[in-house]
Amino acid sequence: MALGGLGGGISRNVSLEAHEDVRLVYQHITSTPNFETNKVQFTVKYKIENNSNNAITTQVQSNIVDVAKPEKISVNINAGGTKIAVLKFTEELSKVKLWHFNTPNLYEFNSTLSINGKVIAEKTDNIGIRKFEVKGEQFYLNNEAVRMNGVNRVHDHPDFGNTEPYHLVKQDMLDLKSLGCNFSRLMHAPLSKNLLKFCDSIGFLVVEEIPVWGGDDDEQAFPNNPLTERWMKEMIERDFNNPSVVAWSVGNELRNQGEDWSDKALTKAQYSYVDSMLDYVATLDNTRLKTYVTITSYRKGEIGTEPYEKVDFISMNSYGNAPVLAEKTHKKFPGKPIFISEIGIGQIGVAPHGKLSDELVDYLKELKTYPYVTGVSLWSYNDYRSNYKGTPLSGFREWGGIVDARRNKKEAYSQLKEIYKYWQE
């Protein structure tokens, strides 16, 4: 995988907001079903900001449309202060419909801030009630063992660059679902908000990642990095309520420099970076899974040189014999699920005749027989602009794209659809 030449500047919607002196910055909503007690535990963290010169008392009233209206809470905030207020309540599991990739049920969660009976701020978020967890070497969604496949999607298009217009997001993600895709770390950077909302609505699970990637020339890979911590904090705070987001990743393909790929391992600084960032993520959100994407686990990585104990599942990229590499990884780092977060072998060519090699098809099918492999994700869905070595003269890298940059299908598209159908048999 290699990106480059994707442009710069402002590529997402920008808005200017005006607020009252007292405002509701966010409401972070956790809804966890308990399948033993048949209850749903709701925990809501409200961040409230008082920019006035006076201490205030505000009332917070929340409502889950058609489900619950918990008791109002009062919050005292000093002048110029900020406070995190917490509301906890339970509801019967039988009253709700769970969020699942086959049935992505959403509920509207509304909250108001009032002072002396006057509403001064409102906030609405859509939530999905679900439980995504690891048990042993398997993923579980709502108490059901699941295996899920996907593709990586590069936010790039010849006409729109990386701006992610809604019609393109909708077209691409519906296409992914029709392929049998339900889970992926789509990109190496935070995803656009409109894409996440659409994933919520169609039941597509994602791992979100901050852009720390590559060899030891990545200047951000050092422990307790304030910049990467800020990136992670901003991403988690923005996307906390999206049910489609089920895991956070702190980096991709970190390794030492050098030409000998068999000798790849994390440097001490990279190890400390991943280790400290996994700890930091846990302080921001302990309701989702944690991972980083490795290409060193099946090379020189060992227990003690990879912070394997702190991840909930292993994300592994492979551009070789993936079954052998997965087996090596599992042998060295047992007891955790392995998700093949990228898989491919070379550029597959242009539409309409570009196809997956027989070798790659065999790997994709064989991986189904490994019970600890929870799924695979082909690199990539689309061809994309790149200035990396080996990119064709067109400027668009054809590495694994099952559609070209304008979304014309290749033979690889129907091949992958059949492979993912085989995984579900």
C-alpha positions in Angstrom: 0.0 0.0 0.0 1.2 3.5 -0.8 -0.5 6.8 -0.8 0.7 10.1 -2.1 -0.4 13.0 -4.3 -3.8 13.2 -2.7 -3.7 17.0 -2.4 -4.0 19.3 0.5 -6.0 22.3 1.7 -9.5 22.2 3.3 -11.3 19.0 2.1 -14.2 18.7 4.6 -17.2 20.9 5.4 -16.4 24.0 7.5 -19.0 25.8 9.6 -19.1 28.7 12.0 -21.3 28.2 15.1 -22.6 30.8 17.5 -23.6 29.7 21.0 -25.1 31.1 24.2 -22.7 31.7 27.1 -23.6 28.3 28.4 -23.4 25.5 25.9 -23.5 21.7 25.7 -20.2 20.8 24.0 -21.0 17.1 23.6 -23.0 14.3 25.0 -21.1 11.0 24.9 -23.6 8.1 25.0 -22.7 4.6 25.8 -25.4 1.9 25.6 -24.4 -1.6 26.6 -26.7 -4.5 26.4 -26.3 -7.2 29.2 -27.5 -10.5 27.9 -27.5 -12.1 31.3 -29.7 -9.5 33.0 -31.6 -8.6 29.9 -31.0 -4.9 30.6 -29.3 -2.1 28.7 -27.0 0.1 30.7 -26.9 3.7 29.5 -24.1 6.1 30.5 -24.1 9.7 29.3 -21.3 12.1 29.8 -22.2 15.7 29.2 -19.5 18.3 28.7 -21.0 21.7 29.6 -19.2 25.0 29.2 -20.0 28.2 31.1 -18.4 31.2 29.4 -20.4 33.8 31.5 -19.1 35.8 34.4 -21.5 34.2 36.8 -21.8 30.7 38.4 -24.9 29.0 37.0 -27.1 26.0 37.7 -28.4 24.3 34.6 -30.8 21.4 34.1 -30.1 18.6 31.6 -33.1 16.7 30.2 -32.5 13.8 27.8 -34.9 11.7 25.8 -34.4 8.6 23.7 -37.3 8.8 21.2 -39.7 5.9 21.7 -37.5 4.3 24.4 -36.9 6.3 27.5 -37.0 9.8 29.2 -34.6 9.6 32.2 -34.8 11.9 35.1 -33.6 15.5 34.7 -30.2 16.3 36.4 -28.9 19.6 37.7 -25.4 20.8 37.2 -23.6 23.6 39.0 -20.8 25.3 37.0 -18.5 28.1 38.1 -18.0 31.2 36.1 -15.7 30.5 33.1 -15.8 26.8 34.0 -16.4 23.5 32.3 -17.9 20.4 33.9 -18.4 16.8 32.9 -21.8 15.6 34.3 -22.7 11.9 34.2 -26.1 10.3 33.9 -26.7 6.6 34.3 -29.9 4.6 33.8 -31.1 1.2 32.6 -33.9 0.0 30.4 -35.2 -3.4 29.6 -33.5 -5.1 26.7 -36.8 -6.1 25.3 -37.7 -2.4 24.7 -35.0 -1.8 22.1 -33.9 -3.2 18.8 -30.1 -3.8 18.6 -27.8 -2.3 16.0 -26.2 -5.0 13.8 -24.7 -5.1 10.3 -27.9 -6.8 9.1 -30.3 -4.7 11.1 -28.7 -1.2 11.8 -31.4 0.1 14.1 -30.8 3.7 15.2 -32.4 5.8 17.9 -32.6 9.6 18.3 -31.1 10.8 21.6 -32.1 14.4 22.4 -30.8 16.6 25.2 -31.6 20.1 26.3 -29.9 22.6 28.7 -32.2 24.9 30.6 -31.7 27.7 33.1 -34.7 28.8 35.1 -37.0 26.9 32.8 -35.7 28.4 29.6 -34.0 26.1 27.1 -30.7 27.6 26.1 -29.0 24.7 24.2 -30.0 21.5 22.4 -28.1 18.5 21.0 -29.3 15.5 19.0 -27.3 12.4 18.2 -28.3 9.1 16.5 -27.2 6.1 18.5 -27.1 2.4 17.9 -27.4 -0.1 20.8 -24.9 -2.9 20.4 -22.1 -4.8 22.1 -18.9 -5.5 20.1 -16.3 -7.5 22.0 -13.6 -10.1 21.9 -14.0 -13.5 23.5 -11.0 -15.7 23.1 -10.0 -15.6 19.5 -13.3 -14.4 18.1 -15.3 -11.2 17.5 -18.7 -11.1 19.1 -21.5 -8.8 18.0 -24.5 -8.8 20.4 -23.4 -12.0 21.9 -23.0 -13.8 18.6 -19.7 -14.9 17.1 -19.1 -13.1 13.8 -16.6 -13.2 11.0 -16.6 -10.1 8.8 -14.7 -9.1 5.6 -14.2 -5.9 3.9 -12.0 -3.8 1.5 -10.0 -0.7 2.2 -11.3 2.4 0.5 -9.0 5.3 -0.3 -10.7 8.7 -0.1 -9.8 9.8 -3.7 -11.6 10.4 -7.0 -10.4 12.1 -10.2 -13.1 14.8 -10.0 -13.5 15.2 -6.3 -10.1 14.5 -4.9 -10.5 13.6 -1.2 -13.4 15.9 -0.5 -15.9 13.0 0.0 -19.2 14.4 -1.5 -22.2 12.6 -0.1 -23.3 11.0 -3.4 -19.9 9.3 -3.8 -19.8 8.1 -0.2 -23.3 6.7 -0.5 -22.5 5.0 -3.9 -19.2 3.5 -2.7 -20.5 2.2 0.7 -23.6 0.6 -0.8 -21.3 -1.0 -3.3 -19.2 -2.4 -0.5 -22.2 -3.8 1.3 -23.4 -5.5 -1.9 -20.0 -7.2 -2.1 -20.6 -8.8 1.3 -18.4 -6.3 3.2 -19.3 -5.4 6.7 -16.0 -4.5 8.5 -12.8 -2.7 7.6 -10.2 -0.1 8.6 -11.1 1.9 5.5 -8.3 4.4 5.6 -5.2 5.5 7.5 -6.8 8.7 8.7 -10.0 9.8 10.5 -13.0 9.3 8.2 -15.3 12.0 7.0 -18.3 12.6 9.3 -20.8 12.0 6.5 -19.2 8.6 5.7 -19.5 7.5 9.3 -23.1 8.6 9.5 -23.9 6.6 6.4 -22.0 3.6 7.9 -24.3 3.9 10.9 -27.3 3.7 8.7 -26.3 0.7 6.6 -24.5 -1.4 9.3 -20.9 -1.2 8.3 -18.4 -1.6 11.1 -15.1 0.4 11.0 -11.8 0.8 12.7 -10.6 4.4 12.8 -7.0 5.3 12.7 -4.7 8.3 13.0 -2.1 8.9 10.3 1.1 7.5 11.9 2.6 5.2 9.4 5.7 3.6 7.9 9.3 3.4 8.8 11.3 5.1 11.5 11.3 8.3 9.4 7.8 9.0 10.8 8.6 11.7 13.2 5.5 11.2 15.2 6.3 7.7 16.5 7.6 8.5 19.9 6.1 7.9 23.4 3.6 10.4 25.0 3.5 12.5 21.8 1.3 15.5 22.5 0.4 15.9 18.8 -0.8 12.3 18.2 -2.6 12.4 21.5 -4.4 15.5 20.3 -5.3 13.8 17.0 -6.6 10.8 18.8 -8.6 12.9 21.3 -10.2 15.0 18.6 -11.2 11.9 16.6 -12.6 10.0 19.6 -14.5 13.0 20.9 -16.0 13.7 17.5 -17.0 10.1 16.6 -17.8 8.7 20.1 -21.5 8.3 19.3 -21.2 6.5 15.9 -22.2 2.9 16.5 -20.3 2.0 13.3 -17.0 2.8 15.0 -16.0 -0.3 17.0 -12.3 0.1 17.4 -9.4 2.6 17.4 -6.0 2.1 15.8 -2.9 4.0 16.8 -0.8 3.5 13.7 0.0 1.5 10.5 3.0 -0.6 9.4 5.5 0.9 11.8 8.9 -0.8 11.4 12.7 -0.1 11.3 14.4 1.1 8.2 16.5 -1.0 5.8 16.1 -3.0 2.6 15.8 -6.4 4.3 12.1 -6.9 4.8 12.7 -10.2 6.7 14.4 -8.2 9.4 11.6 -5.8 10.2 10.7 -5.1 13.8 9.5 -2.1 15.8 12.2 0.2 17.0 12.3 1.0 20.7 10.7 4.4 20.0 7.9 2.9 17.9 7.2 0.3 20.6 7.0 3.0 23.2 4.8 5.1 21.0 2.3 2.3 20.4 2.4 1.2 24.0 1.8 4.7 25.4 -0.9 5.5 22.8 -2.8 2.3 23.6 -2.8 3.4 27.2 -4.0 6.9 26.2 -6.8 5.6 24.1 -8.1 3.6 27.1 -8.4 6.8 29.1 -10.5 8.4 26.4 -12.8 5.5 25.6 -12.9 2.2 27.4 -15.9 1.0 25.5 -14.2 0.1 22.2 -11.5 -2.2 21.1 -7.9 -1.1 20.6 -5.3 -2.2 18.0 -2.5 -1.1 15.8 -1.7 -2.5 12.3 1.4 -4.7 12.1 3.7 -6.0 9.5 6.4 -7.0 12.0 4.4 -9.7 13.9 5.4 -12.4 11.4 9.0 -11.1 11.0 11.2 -10.1 13.9 8.4 -9.1 16.2 8.3 -11.1 19.5 6.6 -10.8 22.9 8.5 -8.0 24.5 9.1 -6.1 21.2 5.4 -5.8 20.3 2.9 -4.4 22.8 0.6 -7.3 22.0 -0.8 -7.6 25.6 -2.5 -4.2 25.2 -4.4 -4.8 22.0 -7.8 -6.5 21.9 -7.1 -7.9 18.5 -4.3 -8.2 16.1 -4.5 -6.2 12.8 -2.1 -7.7 10.3 -1.3 -6.5 6.8 0.0 -9.1 4.2 1.3 -8.8 0.7 2.8 -12.3 0.7 1.6 -15.7 1.7 -1.1 -14.6 4.1 -2.0 -18.0 5.5 1.6 -18.7 6.4 2.0 -15.2 7.9 -1.2 -15.4 9.9 0.0 -18.8 11.3 3.3 -17.3 12.3 1.6 -14.4 14.0 -0.8 -16.7 15.8 2.0 -18.9 17.0 4.0 -16.0 18.4 1.0 -14.1 19.7 -1.7 -16.6 20.7 -5.0 -16.1 22.2 -6.2 -13.1 20.3 -8.3 -12.7 17.1 -6.4 -11.8 13.9 -8.0 -9.5 11.3 -6.1 -9.3 8.0 -6.5 -5.5 7.7 -4.8 -5.4 4.3 -4.2 -8.2 1.8 -3.0 -8.1 -1.7 -0.4 -9.2 -4.2 0.8 -6.6 -6.7 -1.2 -4.3 -9.0 -4.0 -6.1 -10.7 -4.4 -3.9 -13.8 -7.0 -1.8 -15.5 -10.7 -2.1 -15.9 -12.5 -4.1 -17.2 -10.1 -7.1 -17.3 -7.9 -6.6 -14.2 -8.3 -9.6 -12.0 -7.1 -11.2 -8.8 -4.3 -13.7 -9.3 -5.0 -17.4 -8.7 -2.5 -17.2 -5.8 -4.4 -14.4 -4.0 -7.8 -16.1 -4.6 -6.4 -19.3 -3.0 -5.0 -17.3 0.0 -8.4 -15.6 0.5 -10.2 -18.9 0.5 -7.7 -20.7 2.7 -7.8 -18.1 5.4 -11.4 -19.0 6.1 -10.1 -22.3 7.5 -8.1 -20.6 10.3 -10.6 -20.2 13.2 -8.6 -17.3 14.8 -8.8 -15.3 11.6 -11.9 -13.1 12.0 -11.9 -11.8 8.5 -9.9 -10.2 5.7 -9.9 -6.8 3.9 -8.6 -6.5 0.4 -6.4 -3.5 -0.5 -8.2 -1.8 -2.1 -11.7 -1.0 -3.3 -10.6 1.7 -5.7 -7.6 2.8 -7.7 -6.2 6.0 -6.4 -3.7 8.8 -7.2 -0.2 8.2 -6.0 3.3 9.4 -6.6 4.8 6.2 -5.2 7.4 4.2 -7.2 5.8 1.8 -9.6 2.6 3.8 -10.2 1.5 3.7 -13.8 1.9 6.8 -16.1 -1.8 7.5 -15.5 -0.9 8.6 -12.0 -3.5 6.2 -10.5 -2.2 3.3 -8.6 -3.9 0.0 -9.6 -2.8 -1.8 -6.5 -5.7 -4.2 -5.7 -8.4 -1.8 -6.9 -11.5 -3.9 -7.8 -12.9 -0.8 -9.4 -10.9 1.9 -11.2 -10.7 5.5 -10.0 -14.0 6.3 -11.7 -15.6 3.2 -10.2 -15.7 1.1 -13.3 -15.7 -2.6 -12.3 -12.9 -5.0 -13.0 -13.1 -8.8 -13.2 -11.7 -8.7 -9.7 -15.0 -7.3 -8.4 -17.0 -10.3 -9.2 -14.2 -12.6 -8.0 -14.1 -11.0 -4.6 -17.9 -11.1 -4.3 -17.8 -14.9 -4.8 -15.0 -15.3 -2.3 -16.9 -13.3 0.4 -20.0 -15.3 -0.4 -17.9 -18.5 0.2 -16.9 -17.1 3.6 -20.5 -16.9 4.7 -21.4 -20.5 3.6 
